[in-house]
């Protein structure tokens, strides 16, 4: 894809060169500044932080709707709690590998969990701490230490809490703003239930929340139950939510974990049932991070810059007075009236009265992805009208008399256009796995496998067969889609009929 004249003028790389385009846009649009002297810890700039907080607002609304309550746990966690988590994770991992119940195994000293990724605090001033602490990589250990104090009986269940905090993990891979960082803006919901069935209902509710949020962000997603080897070791099963990026690789933006009672047994989280028995709770978690913003940047942006979904655009409308020597004051006055009307209706609007050429203003707001630009000049005032330019393309004049309704309709239209475009890209990236023959325990495909595509297939084989497919394609098993085939298809390995739809992809 060739750069547009405007993009070329501003030095914007073509989006077709995603590795160059993405980091350029993130900084040029003033979302973050990567020059802070700790790698992987970017500084949020006002425009980026406002965008993230608007995403948070959507999440808060979903949490309120589903009766979750917000908490805020300390940043520091004592070392002994990490040891407890690591031993649990190691035990569960070993049990899974051996195909036995965890109760049949002793606690193992193998390092697991986040031990290799945490940041340590070992001194307070000049004093060495007797019990070192670490910055939270996530909050299971911190929260589940408190759960036994909060949960006594069945009347205390379900417990549904969440928090939005920063977590810290020492990522050894190459960092990339929003996608792979060391200080992560993180959302996590944790729940406790009377039994497995109620916890499963919570997972179903979480997936409904996911669909609502992704719909508002105009992000089509792949939702899959991860294969056993890619399940968090402390979980019974994990569901991953992935966006397809412009280069065809997938980015996990959210996940849900069903823990059964495994963590409850480790942290002694019990309740008294209606019959007076002491039972272990069943738990779930649901997490998302600033990767959502990375996915929005990547999915919707173009060669001119960002395109913000109206739902989370910090500035939904920018008003640009087109000055004329003889009527500049009057134009600015009328533009300010227009801005006031839009603000009163709840629209996030900004007026740009900088003393620079209109074209420069257009470029500046385009790169920030403002959905709608209103131009107001002498000709518009003479005609009692205003000009609308959509960031998704298209420009037309409208009567001032119906300003608010028209602007809201335009924003809705922009959202619909973004939804249409993202779904088109999503569909274009998914291909059926080509047919193949098996030679020496390796698959030889009739067509070349491309890393720029996500492949789907009918599959109900075993782990060994899945490994052969991964090694032969160079792709990653995302797992069984929650959207099964409506009619049975033939498994690519066994030849048996199955409804299971499985996705393969290169991942971030």
C-alpha positions, 0 to 999 in steps of 0.5 A, a space after each residue: 500500500 502506497 502512502 497517501 500524500 498527506 502521510 508522505 508529507 508527515 513522514 508516516 510509514 505505510 501501515 503495510 510496514 506494520 513494524 515501522 508504522 505502529 511505534 511511529 503512530 503510538 508516539 506521533 499521536 501522543 499516546 505515550 512517550 517511550 523515552 523514560 529511562 526504564 525499558 518497557 515502562 512508558 509514560 502515558 501522555 494526556 491523550 493516551 491516558 484519557 483514551 485508556 480511562 475511557 476504555 476503563 469507564 466502559 469496563 466499570 459500567 459492565 462491572 456495575 451491571 453485573 454486580 461486581 464491586 471494586 477493590 484496591 489491593 496493595 502494590 507489595 506482596 510478601 515473599 512467602 505468598 509468592 512461594 505459596 503460589 509457586 508451589 501450588 502452580 508447580 504441583 498443578 502443572 506436574 499433576 496435569 503433565 502426569 494426568 493425575 489428581 493434584 491431591 496424589 502429589 506432594 508439593 514440589 519445590 520446582 519454581 513456577 508461577 511468576 517467580 522469574 518475572 517479579 520485581 523485588 523490594 528488599 530494603 526500606 531505606 537503609 534497613 534490609 527487610 526481614 521478609 522481602 516483598 515484590 511488586 504484584 505481577 497479578 493479584 491471586 496471592 494477595 486477594 486469596 489471602 484475604 478471602 478466608 477472612 471475608 467468606 464464612 458462609 454460603 450467604 457471603 457467596 458469590 463474591 465478585 470483586 475487581 480492580 484496575 491497577 498497575 502490575 509489574 512483570 520483567 518481560 525479557 522479550 522485546 518490549 512494544 508499547 501496550 503490547 509487551 511492557 513491564 509496567 502494565 495497566 491491568 483489569 482483573 476480576 476475581 470471583 468465588 462461588 458455592 460450586 463448579 456450576 455457579 463458577 461456570 455460569 460466571 465464565 459465561 457472564 464474563 464472555 458476555 461482558 467481552 462481547 459487549 466491550 469488543 462491540 463498543 471498541 469495534 474489535 472482532 475477536 477469536 474466542 477459544 478454549 486454550 489447549 491443555 499445554 497453554 492453560 494457566 497451570 493454576 486453572 482447570 481451563 483457560 479461555 483466551 480472547 484474541 484480536 487479529 492484527 494487521 500483519 495477521 498475527 493474533 494478540 491476546 487482549 483478555 482471558 478467563 480462567 476457571 479454577 474450580 477449587 484448586 486455589 481454594 484448597 491452597 489458601 483454605 478458602 471455605 464456607 459453611 453450606 446450608 447443611 452446615 458442611 465446610 466446603 471449598 469455594 470455586 473460583 474464576 478470574 477475568 483479566 484484560 490490559 492496555 493491550 486493548 488500546 494496542 489492538 485499537 491502534 493497530 486495527 483501526 489506524 491507517 496511513 494518516 494516523 489513528 482512527 478512534 472509535 467514537 465510544 472511547 475517543 477523548 475528542 469525538 469532534 474537533 471544530 475548526 473555524 475557517 478564518 476570513 479577515 473581515 469576519 474572523 471574530 464572528 466566525 470564532 464566536 459562532 464556532 464557540 456557540 456550536 461547541 457549547 451546544 455539543 458539550 451540553 449534549 454530552 459530546 466530547 468536543 474541542 475547538 482549534 483556534 491556533 494561528 496556523 493553516 487549516 491544512 496543518 490542523 487537519 493533519 494534526 487531528 487526523 493523526 490523533 484519530 478524532 472521528 469527526 471534524 467540523 469546519 465553519 467558515 464565512 460561506 457556511 455561516 452565510 448558508 446557515 450550515 456547517 461542514 462535516 469531515 469523517 475520519 473514515 472518509 467522506 465530507 458533506 454539508 449539514 444545516 446548523 438547525 439540526 446540529 446535535 442530531 446530525 453530529 450524533 448520527 455522524 458519530 454512529 455512522 463512523 462507528 458502523 463504518 469502523 465495525 464494517 472495516 474491522 470485520 472485513 479485515 478479520 474475515 480476510 485473514 482467516 483461511 481454511 487449513 490446506 489439505 496435506 499428506 503425512 510423510 515421516 510424521 510430518 505434514 506436507 501441505 498442498 499450499 504454503 502456510 502463510 504467517 499473515 493468516 489465521 487458519 481454521 480446521 475441524 479437529 478432535 485429535 490428541 495432544 501428539 497430533 496437535 504437536 505435529 500440526 504446530 511443528 509442521 505449520 510453525 503456528 500456535 494452537 489457539 484452541 477450540 473456538 467457542 463458536 462450533 461448526 453448526 454441522 459436523 466436519 471431518 477432523 483433519 487428522 482422524 477423519 472422524 466427524 466433529 463440530 470442533 472448530 480450532 484456530 492456528 496463528 502466529 501470536 504476539 
